Amino acid sequence: MSERPVLNRPEGTGWLVLVGGGEFSFGETMDADQAWIERTPEGRIGFVPAASGSVDYGEHLATYLREAFEREVDTIPVYRSRDARRGRNLDRVRECAAIYLGGGVPDQLLEAVQETPFTEALLSRLRQGGTVVAIAAAAQALGAWARSLFGGGSIAGLQWLRGGVVEPNFDPEHDHRFRQLMREPGVRWGLGLPAGSAVLLGPEGETEVVGVAYLLESPDGELHRLGEEDFDGDSM
């Protein structure tokens, strides 16, 4: 690539981590998790189950992160929009060193947190040095658009990645859905993230790729495989 890609993210001194998917219980996300854990301050990790609605998910994640990394996890019980407006849940975000947005269905996460104080609390945590991790459907929901699993077509995302979209669990041999998402209004770039891979977006343009990630800059363009050589650490 002739120019370094610009992957726009919200301002702040923390790290925003996009994980392509994978089963942590089978060690598929171990390398990605090691990378963001190393960049996360001391303190508890808050798990948000809104995308899946599963109680068990948080319990299994807590066991995994405790055994693999000696980090403690609290589930922040946000399942619907009323939960995202409760003061205690907002306080929990502020108290955690990292927030982990679990996978599931983009529609459910967006319905729960879009246009609520919870989203602003997440952004504030990122601005102030905390880590925000989003895996699979949650990573897609942070983009300009996400693919609806309920109504078909695309729905507006949280707009954390200005002009960008994310295709999780990506297979470069089957990129039709990714290219279709790239055709939504205002989209200028997209990340294809296979399971187990991650892109870590840090302050002042710091970027790390774990595993393999693919950049697409137009719906009919060429897929570019990203590596560390594509980033020089300058501010985006």
N, C-alpha and C positions, 0 to 999 in steps of 0.2 A: 504494500500500500504506500502511496506517495506521501500521504499526510496522516498524522496521528489522528485516530478517531476521537470525537468529542462526545462523551457519554454524560449528558447533563443530569445532575442530581441536585436535591435541595442543598442550600448552604448549611455549613455547620462544621464543627470540629470532630464529630463522630464518624463512624463508618457505616455505610449502607451496603448490605450484602445481599446479593441475588443468587439463590441456589436453584439449580435446574430441577431438582427432585431427587428421588432415591430413598431407599429404606435405611434409616439410621441404625435400625436394629440388626441389619446385616452388614454394617460397616461401610455402606455405599457412600455416605456423606462424610466419612471420617476426615479426609484431607481438607475438605471445605470447612468443616467445623473447627478443626485445629487452627486454620488460618484466621477465622474471625474471633475465636477465643483468645488468641494471642494479642489481638488488638483491642480487647475489651477490658475496661477497668475492673478492679475487684468489686464484687458485689453479686447480688442475686440476678437471675435471668427470669424475665417475665414471659410466660407463654400465653399466646392469644389463640383460642380455639375457634374463632368465629367462622373460618372457612369450612371447617369440617363439622362443627357442632359436637365433637366427640370429647367425652370426659377421659376416656382411656388414653387418648393420644398424649395428653399432657402428662399422665402418670408414667407412660413408657418413655417419653422424652426426658423426664426428670431422672429416671433410673439410668438412662444412657449417659446423660451429661454428668451425673454424679460419679458413675463408675469409670467413664473414659477420661474426664477432665477435672473431676473434683469440684464441679460447679453446681450450686443449688438452684432449683427452679421452682417458681411459684406460678400457678395458673391464675391469670387475670380473667375472670369469668365474663367475657364479652361474647354473647351469642346473638344479640339483636340490638337494635339502635338504642333502646332504653338502657341497656347495660353500658353502652358507650357514652352515656350522659351522666352516669353515677359518679359522684365525687370521689368515692373510695377507689374506684377503678382508675380514675385519673391520677390519684395519689400514688397508686401502685406503679404506674408507668414512671413517674418522677423518681421513685425510690429504687428502681432497677438499673443495673449497669447495662443491660441489654434487653431488648424486646424481640422475641421470636414469634413471627407471624406464621402459624402452621398452614400446611397445604389443605386442599379440599376442593371447594367450588368457588370460583371468583365471585359469582353472583351473591353468595351468602356473605362473604367478607365485605363486599362493597355495600350491600344493603345494611349491614350492621354498623359500619364505621363512617361511611361517606357523609360529609356535612355534619359531623358531630364534634364535640370538644375532644374526643378521644384521638382523632386524627391530628389535631393541633398539638396535643400532648406528645404524640409520637414525634412530630416534627421538632418540638421543643427539646426533646431528649436527644435527638440527632444533632441539633444545633449546639448543645451544651456538652458534647463529648461522648454520648452514649452510642451504643451499637444497635442498629435495627436490622434484623435478619428476616428475609422473606423467602419462603421456599415454594417452588412449583406454582400452584394457582395464586398464592399470595404474591409471588414475584410478578406474575402477569398483572395482577390487580393494581400494582403500583404504577404501571405505565399509563400512557395516554388513553389506550383502549385495552379491553380484555374481551376474550371470547365468551359469550354467554352459553352456559350449559343448560339453561332452562328455556330461554326463548329463542335460541338460535341467533345468528348474527353476532354483532359486537355491541358492547356497552362501554360507556365512558369509565375510565379508570380513575385512580386518585391523582393522576397528573404529577407524580413525583419525578418522573423521567421526562423532561420537557421534549416533546417531539419524538419520544421513544416508546417502543413496545417490547415485550419479552415473550418469547415462545419457550416454555419449559418442556422438559422431557423431550428435547429436540433430537430428531434423526435427520441428518443432512440429505439422506436418500429419499426422504418423504417431507418435502418442504412446502407443499401446497398451502397448508393452513397458515403457515408463517407468512408466506407471500400475500395471502389474502388479507391477513391482519395489517400488513404494511400498506394496503390500499386505503385504509381509513383516513379521513381528512386530517391534515396537519402532521402526519407521521413522516419523519425524516430519517429515522434509523431504527434498527431493531436488533435485539440480541437473541440468538438461538442457543439455549443452554441445555445440553444433554444431562441426563440424570447423573448426579455425583459431581458435576462441575459447578463452578461459582465464579462470579465477578464481584470483587470487592472494590467499592468506590469510596475512597477516603477524602480527607480534607485537602484542599489545594491541588486537586487533580491527581492525587495518588491513586493508582489503580493496580490491582493484582488479579490475575486470572489463575484459577485453580482448575486443572484438567484442561478441557477443551471448550472454547466458546466461539461462536460464529457471529460476525457482524454483517448485516444487510443494510445497504443505504438507499435502495430503491426496490420496488416490488419485483422488477424484472432484472435486477442487478446480480452481480456475482457474489456468492458467499465467501467472505474472507475469514479464514481461521485466525483467531486472535491469540497472541502470546505476549510475553513481557516486552519483547522488542517493539511492540506497537505503541508503548507508552513511555514517556520520558520523565513523568513526574511533575511537569509544569502545571500551572493552574488551568482549569478548563474554562 
